[in-house]
Amino acid sequence: MKYKKKKNENRKGGWQVWVDFYPNYVIKTPKTKKEIKNRITPYLKSIGKTNEIEKQSKKMKEDMEKSIKIIKKNKIPKHFIGNAEFLKKGQIKQDRVISLEEYLIKLSIENKIKEAKKIIDKVIKTIQTLWKYGIHEKTFKFNQNFGIHNSKIILMDFLEITNNQIKVKKQLAKKPWGKIKDFEKNMSEKILDYWIEQANKNLTIKNLNKLWKSNLK
């Protein structure tokens, strides 16, 4: 008699990795290019970009590999990246944190806007601290790629980063953080407006030039 394999309810699949959850930490296992392709295909089909499936699958795999190399060589204090440890077979161990999306939605429901704004201020400060180490998180999805742990902001997903200042300048000029309302529907608009306002004010090319790699000199 064959038994159906029990689904691991403590595992979730992101765009680039499988995440296994434990009480105090997570283990991330990089996906193969085929697994990434299977994950992004439904989304690209839904927006009419099936011609980009192969290209985007390859890019996401390469982004992940480049980002890991950047982190391994960087001198950033480990607590900013969830005390990441690089294990065998490419796996990554990190502190288990609460995603900012989950945390800020909770504050939205409780109408704790003032407290949420303080969190956004910490996110901005953390982004600028990353700049001081020559690291830039490219997606600006603060709600999904950052988390909170012991009241500190953590870059929990560092698989889409760059250490190229010229690329960062080009991105800042486009102000991509303004698109947050397109995909974040469950968070208070007051919080999202505050994020956009503070990002416009603080994530500038002038500040980038002043802060970039300043902690590595």
Sequence and secondary structure as in RCSB ss.txt:
>XXXX:A:sequence
MKYKKKKNENRKGGWQVWVDFYPNYVIKTPKTKKEIKNRITPYLKSIGKTNEIEKQSKKMKEDMEKSIKIIKKNK
IPKHFIGNAEFLKKGQIKQDRVISLEEYLIKLSIENKIKEAKKIIDKVIKTIQTLWKYGIHEKTFKFNQNFGIHN
SKIILMDFLEITNNQIKVKKQLAKKPWGKIKDFEKNMSEKILDYWIEQANKNLTIKNLNKLWKSNLK
>XXXX:A:secstr
        TTEEE SSEEEEE SSEEEEEE  HHHHHHHHHHHHHHTT GGGHHHHHHHHHHHHHHHHHHHHH  
  GGGGTS EE GGG EEEE  EEHHHHHHHHHHTT HHHHHHHHHHHHHHHHHHHHTT EESS  HHHHEEEET
TEEEE   SSEE  HHHHHHHHHH GGGGHHHH  SS HHHHHHHHHHHHHHS HHHHHHHTTGGG 
